[in-house]
Amino acid sequence: MSQASSPASTDGSSHDRDLPKWIEPLLLLGPTGIWLGLLLVIPTLLILELSLVPSIRPGQVVNPSGLDNYALIFQPIYLQVLGRSLFFALGTTIICLILGFPVAYWIALMVPKRWQNLLVVGFVLPLWTSSLLRSYAWITILRPTGVLNSMLNSLGLPSLDILNRSPAVLVGMSYSLLPYMVLILYASLEKLNRRLLEAAADLGATPMQVFWRVTVPQTLPGITAGALLVFITALGDFVDPELLGGASSMTAARLIYNQFLGATQNWGFGSALSSLLILAVSLAIALLLKYGDRIASNV
């Protein structure tokens, strides 16, 4: 009986040993990989293919033939649009960092523990509403007869005409993206080693020296991550420039929209612009992945 059962057990173990080791991780990653492939990789490849077709319109045959669409991006009018998009993204990032760091510092280090979660939830509460509603709210505030000018006039101050201009776009984008910056900075400041702050103060460092030499270096990874998230999101923002900036605040996102759904209907050029933005965002993320760990280790 033992001799008859031993070959079967031997065969079963041999089948287990013959099973490749890469099958188990493939089975675990398979559903996610299929999802990403269908909704991210394939659409990106289609956009890349369309970007190689000059002046293609809906219903035409896709026949990639060159880089004419990418050459069109370097015309002065389109370079101005890209420069304006970078200006809005960079300006929004700087404003969010300047306004968000004191708020995150106050919540993480100065507020009692029992109130921190409540304050964080209250600060990110605007994210629970639609970005479209937030933009319309700012239109109500910034328009010539809006809340802001009514308050200024009641104080005897002149009215501000900033709606449909760049300052209104920066205000709306900064308001929309500020909670993201605060959340990331709060998570980084919460892990701050307070013993180092006390040690620096005991050694005679001024509060400003403690901030720049102890606090900032320890939170630099969080600052980098928050700035990158805000910059990428602001670079592709469509709603705020469209509603608050007017015709004079054309951005790359609005230009891409016009190429696909506007009167222009040039899918090839719109795909080239989309590919350029995808490349820029991918490079930014790659730089963060490459140098983020190095920054954290140096700290």
C-alpha positions in Angstrom: 0.0 0.0 0.0 2.8 2.4 0.9 4.6 1.6 -2.3 1.4 2.3 -4.4 0.8 5.6 -2.8 4.3 7.0 -2.9 4.4 7.5 -6.7 1.1 9.6 -6.6 2.5 11.8 -3.8 5.7 12.1 -5.7 3.9 13.2 -8.9 1.8 15.7 -7.0 4.9 17.3 -5.4 6.6 17.4 -8.8 3.7 19.3 -10.3 3.9 21.8 -7.5 7.6 22.2 -8.1 7.1 22.6 -11.8 4.7 25.6 -11.3 6.5 28.8 -12.2 7.1 31.2 -9.4 5.9 34.2 -11.5 2.3 32.9 -11.7 1.3 33.8 -8.2 2.2 37.6 -8.4 0.8 37.6 -11.9 -2.5 36.3 -10.6 -2.5 39.0 -7.9 -1.6 41.9 -10.2 -3.7 40.6 -13.1 -7.0 42.4 -12.3 -5.2 45.7 -11.6 -3.1 45.3 -14.7 -6.1 44.7 -16.9 -7.8 47.7 -15.5 -4.8 50.0 -16.0 -4.3 48.6 -19.5 -7.8 49.2 -20.6 -8.3 52.7 -19.0 -4.8 54.1 -19.1 -2.2 52.4 -21.3 -4.4 51.8 -24.4 -6.0 55.3 -24.4 -2.5 56.9 -24.0 -1.2 54.9 -26.9 -4.2 56.0 -29.0 -3.5 59.6 -28.2 0.1 59.1 -29.1 -1.0 57.6 -32.4 -3.4 60.4 -33.2 -0.7 63.0 -32.4 1.3 61.7 -35.4 -1.5 62.4 -37.8 -1.6 66.0 -39.2 -4.9 67.8 -39.2 -7.0 64.7 -38.5 -10.7 65.2 -37.9 -13.5 63.0 -36.6 -14.3 60.1 -39.0 -11.1 60.3 -41.0 -8.7 57.4 -41.4 -5.8 57.3 -38.9 -2.6 57.2 -40.8 0.5 58.3 -38.7 2.9 60.2 -41.0 5.1 62.6 -39.0 5.7 65.1 -36.3 4.0 68.1 -37.8 1.6 68.4 -34.9 4.5 68.7 -32.5 6.2 71.2 -34.7 3.0 73.3 -34.5 3.3 73.6 -30.7 6.4 75.7 -31.1 4.6 78.5 -32.8 4.7 81.7 -30.7 0.9 81.8 -30.0 0.9 78.2 -28.6 4.2 78.7 -26.7 2.5 81.7 -25.0 -0.4 79.4 -24.0 2.0 76.8 -22.5 3.9 79.6 -20.7 0.6 80.9 -19.2 -0.2 77.4 -18.0 3.2 77.0 -16.4 2.7 80.4 -14.8 -0.6 79.5 -13.3 0.6 76.1 -12.1 3.8 77.6 -10.5 2.0 80.5 -9.0 -0.7 78.3 -7.5 2.0 76.0 -6.1 3.8 78.9 -4.4 0.7 80.5 -3.0 -0.5 77.1 -1.6 2.8 76.5 0.0 3.0 79.9 1.5 -0.5 79.7 2.9 -0.6 76.0 3.6 2.6 75.6 5.6 1.6 77.9 8.5 -1.9 76.3 8.7 -0.4 72.7 8.7 2.3 73.8 11.3 -0.4 75.2 13.6 -2.6 72.2 13.4 0.2 69.6 13.8 2.3 71.3 16.5 0.2 73.9 18.3 -3.3 72.5 18.4 -4.2 69.9 21.1 -4.4 66.4 19.9 -8.2 66.1 20.5 -8.9 69.0 18.1 -6.5 68.1 15.3 -8.7 65.7 13.4 -11.7 68.0 13.6 -9.7 70.9 12.2 -8.3 68.8 9.4 -11.8 67.7 8.4 -13.1 71.2 8.6 -10.3 72.5 6.5 -10.8 70.0 3.7 -14.6 70.3 3.9 -14.7 72.4 0.6 -13.4 69.4 -1.3 -16.7 67.7 -0.6 -18.4 70.2 -3.0 -18.1 70.3 -6.7 -15.2 72.3 -8.2 -17.8 73.9 -10.5 -19.8 75.2 -7.6 -16.6 76.6 -6.0 -15.8 78.5 -9.2 -19.2 80.0 -9.4 -19.0 81.0 -5.8 -15.8 82.9 -6.6 -17.5 84.6 -9.5 -20.2 85.9 -7.1 -17.4 87.2 -4.8 -15.1 88.7 -7.4 -17.5 90.2 -10.0 -17.8 94.0 -10.1 -20.9 94.1 -8.0 -19.9 91.1 -5.9 -19.2 90.6 -2.2 -15.6 91.7 -2.4 -16.2 95.1 -4.0 -19.3 95.7 -1.8 -17.1 95.3 1.3 -14.3 97.5 -0.2 -16.8 100.2 -1.1 -18.3 100.1 2.4 -14.9 100.8 3.8 -14.3 103.7 1.4 -11.8 101.7 -0.8 -11.9 101.5 -4.6 -13.3 98.5 -6.4 -11.1 95.8 -7.8 -11.6 94.6 -11.4 -10.0 91.2 -11.3 -12.6 88.9 -12.6 -11.8 87.4 -16.1 -8.1 88.2 -15.4 -5.1 86.2 -14.2 -5.4 87.1 -10.5 -8.9 85.6 -10.4 -7.6 82.4 -11.9 -4.8 82.2 -9.3 -7.3 82.9 -6.5 -9.7 80.1 -7.7 -7.0 77.5 -8.3 -5.2 78.3 -5.0 -8.5 77.9 -3.1 -9.3 74.6 -4.8 -5.8 73.1 -4.3 -4.9 74.5 -0.9 -6.5 71.6 1.1 -4.3 69.1 -0.7 -1.1 71.0 0.3 -2.3 71.3 3.9 -3.1 67.6 4.1 0.3 66.5 2.9 2.2 69.1 5.0 0.2 68.1 8.0 1.1 64.4 7.6 4.8 65.4 7.3 4.8 67.9 10.2 3.0 65.4 12.5 6.0 63.1 12.2 8.4 65.9 13.2 10.9 65.0 15.9 10.1 67.6 18.5 13.2 66.7 20.6 15.4 68.2 17.8 13.4 71.4 18.1 13.9 71.5 21.9 17.6 70.7 21.5 18.1 73.4 19.0 16.4 75.9 21.3 18.5 74.8 24.3 21.7 75.3 22.2 20.7 78.9 21.6 19.1 78.8 18.2 16.6 81.5 17.4 13.0 80.5 16.3 13.9 81.4 12.8 17.1 79.3 12.8 15.1 76.4 14.3 12.6 76.7 11.5 15.0 76.8 8.6 17.6 74.4 9.9 15.5 71.8 11.7 11.8 72.0 10.7 12.2 72.6 7.0 14.9 69.9 6.4 12.7 67.3 8.2 9.6 68.2 6.3 11.3 68.7 2.9 9.9 65.4 1.5 6.4 66.5 2.4 7.0 69.9 0.9 8.3 68.3 -2.4 5.3 65.9 -2.6 2.8 68.6 -1.9 4.3 71.0 -4.3 4.4 68.4 -7.1 0.8 67.3 -6.5 -0.5 70.9 -6.6 1.7 71.7 -9.7 0.5 68.7 -11.7 -3.2 69.3 -10.8 -3.0 73.0 -11.5 -1.3 72.3 -14.9 -4.3 70.3 -16.1 -7.0 72.4 -14.4 -9.8 73.4 -16.8 -12.7 74.7 -14.8 -11.0 77.7 -13.0 -9.3 79.2 -16.0 -12.5 78.7 -18.1 -14.9 80.4 -15.6 -12.6 82.9 -13.8 -10.1 83.8 -16.5 -12.2 84.6 -19.5 -10.9 84.6 -23.1 -7.6 86.2 -22.2 -6.6 83.3 -19.9 -6.3 80.5 -22.4 -4.4 77.5 -21.0 -3.2 74.2 -22.4 -6.2 72.4 -20.9 -8.6 74.8 -22.6 -6.7 74.6 -25.8 -6.8 70.8 -25.8 -10.6 71.0 -25.2 -11.0 73.3 -28.2 -9.1 70.9 -30.4 -11.4 68.0 -29.5 -14.8 69.5 -28.7 -14.6 73.1 -29.9 -14.9 74.6 -33.4 -11.3 73.8 -34.4 -11.8 70.0 -34.4 -8.1 69.1 -34.9 -7.6 65.9 -33.0 -4.0 65.5 -34.1 -2.9 68.8 -32.6 -4.9 68.2 -29.5 -3.4 64.8 -29.1 0.1 66.3 -29.5 -0.6 68.8 -26.7 -2.0 66.0 -24.5 1.1 63.9 -25.1 3.3 66.8 -24.2 1.5 67.3 -20.9 1.6 63.6 -20.2 5.4 63.6 -20.8 5.8 66.7 -18.5 3.9 65.1 -15.7 5.7 61.7 -16.1 9.0 63.5 -15.9 8.0 65.3 -12.8 6.9 62.1 -11.1 10.1 60.3 -12.3 12.2 63.0 -10.7 10.3 62.7 -7.5 10.7 59.0 -7.4 14.4 59.3 -8.2 15.4 62.1 -5.8 12.6 61.9 -3.2 14.2 59.0 -1.3 17.6 60.7 -1.6 16.2 63.9 -0.1 14.6 61.9 2.8 17.8 60.0 3.5 19.9 63.1 3.6 17.5 64.6 6.1 
